[in-house]
Amino acid sequence: MFKVSTFVFLILLVSISTNADINGELIPRIEKIGKVCISGMECLKQLTTISETLEDDDLPVISVGMLGPVEKNYKIGCGTCHDAGVAGAPILGNADHWSPRVAKGMNVLYNNSINGFSVMPAKGMCFSCSDDEIKAIVDYMVGASRP
């Protein structure tokens, strides 16, 4: 029969071993995408910011602050799914995706957007938006998706 202290020791030993394996495997997997640098490591001195690496003429940079209120709310709350069609969300600008939804009527679209529909959460992740702001976003999305 195991004593409790022996059992605790075995669990501790396994967890230390598992943690070592995770650290040994995790950092190389992450480094394939980018450089892993933990606070205090020497590599922090080598990192540069995006503004240091981009020349003024390289890429156009658009700030969310440069958008109008409807477009800003769309980007903050709705764009995550509707720009890429995540989980079947109709893609902004794609008339084929939007036509069957628009055929149901704007009130149905407003209601689904405000209260949620299928996997879309209520207010489409724009939790600070009022119902009128959600309706304005729906109008924007439908308008941008007409043939």
N, C-alpha and C positions, 0 to 999 in steps of 0.2 A: 504494500500500500504506500502511495506517495504521501509525503507530508506536504502540508500547504506551502511551506517555505521552498521546498524542492519544486513544486508546481509553479510557483511565482517566478523562481529563478529560470525555469525552462521557458516560460512565456517571455520573460525579459530577454533571454538569449536569442530566441526566435525573432523578436521584434527588432533587436539591434541588427541581426543578420539581414532581415528583410529591408530595414532602413538603408543599410549599406548597399544592397542590391538596387534599390530604387534610386539612390543618389548616383550610383555607378552607371545606371542605364538612362536615367532621366536627362541629365545634363548633356550627354552626347546627342540625344534625340532633339533637344531644343536647339542646340548649336547648329543643326543643319539649316535652321531658318535664320537665326541671328546669334549674336554673341551673348552668352550668359555672363553676367557680371554682378556679383554680389557686393553689397555695400562693404567698403574697406579693401576691396581687391584692387590691384594695380591697374587693371584694365579701364577703370573709370576715367583715368587721365587721358586715355586714347579716344574716348567717345566724342563725337561732334554732334551738334544739333542739326536739325533739318535746315534751318535758315543758314547755317554755315556751309552746308554742302550744296545748296541750290544757288545758282546765279539768278539774277532778277529776270532774265529772259528765258530761262529754262522751261518752266511750266507755269501755266496760269494758276493762281491760287485764289480760291473763292472762300470767303469766310461766311459762316452762317449769318453773321451780322449784316452782310451785304444783301441778303435776301429780304423780300417783303414778308409781312407777318404770316400770310397763308403758306407761302413756300417754306418759310422757316419751320412752322409747325409740322408741315408735311415731312420735311427732312428729319426733324427730331423724333416724330412719332410714327409716321406711316412709311417713310421711304425705305426703312430697313427691309421690310417685306415686299413692298410694292415696286421697288426698283429692280428686284431680282426674281420676283415670283415665288418667294419662300412659302412653302406649305400650300401652294395653289392660289396664292394671292394674285389677283389680276394685275398685270404689269402696267405701270403708268405709260400711256402713249400707245398701248396695244388695243386697237379698236375691236379685234376679234375676242379678246378677253372681256372687254367691258360691255359689248353690245347685249348679251343675254342678261346681264345684271341691270343695265339701264332700262331694258324692256319691262322689268318688274316695277319700275317707277321710282322716282327720286325719294318718295317717302319711305319706301322699303330700304333703299340704300342708306338714308339718314338713320333710320331706326337700327339697322344692322351695325352701322359704324358707331353709333352712340352706345348701344347696349352689348355689342359683341355678336359675332356670328361664327359658328363652327370653331376653328382654332384661333380666330382673331379675337383678341381681348377687347373689352369695352374701351371705347375711344381710341382704339388702335395704338396704344402705348403713349398717347399724348394725354397723360393724366391731368395735366394742368389746363387743358383746353376746355372751354365751355361748350355747351351743345351747339351754340351758334358758330363757334370756331370750327367745330367738327363738320358742320354742314358746309361751311365755306371751303374746307379742305376737300370734301366730297365733290363740290361743284368744280373745284380746280382740277381734281383728278378726272372727272367725267369730261370736262371741257378739253383737257389735254389728250384725251383718248378717243375723241370723235373722229370718224373718217374724214 
